[in-house]
Amino acid sequence: MYTITEAAKRCGLTAHTLRFYDKEGLLPFVDRTPSGIRTFKESDFEWLNTISCLKDTGMPIKRIREFIDLCMHGNTTLEQRLKFLRNHKLVVEKQMNELKMHMKTINHKIQYYETVVEAGIKEIHNK
């Protein structure tokens, strides 16, 4: 069993973040002691990893809660969860493609400025 501070440290989040997630309904799987203190077990870290993944890929808390709710309903929601994740994958792929386009622009600008700097040009038009 892990305290909230230990769990936070282990998964790279803050205790404040875990409390927020709990308040938002993202941690229904976390046990509590009779006095109400959250205790995390090994299996909770896979959940936390999934939540972090969805959050880090731009999914709003509300949508993450919907996914967690589906999971808590057991095997009857497997197809819904599959569809949910496939849809999110499309969103992430679109983001990745946009980032690749931005990276091309950044690389082009780096190449341009490297050429200018190597040529010793002191004044250029802002590009």
Helices and strands as residue ranges (DSSP letters): H 4-11, H 15-23, E 31-32, E 38-39, H 44-56, H 61-72, G 74-77, H 78-119
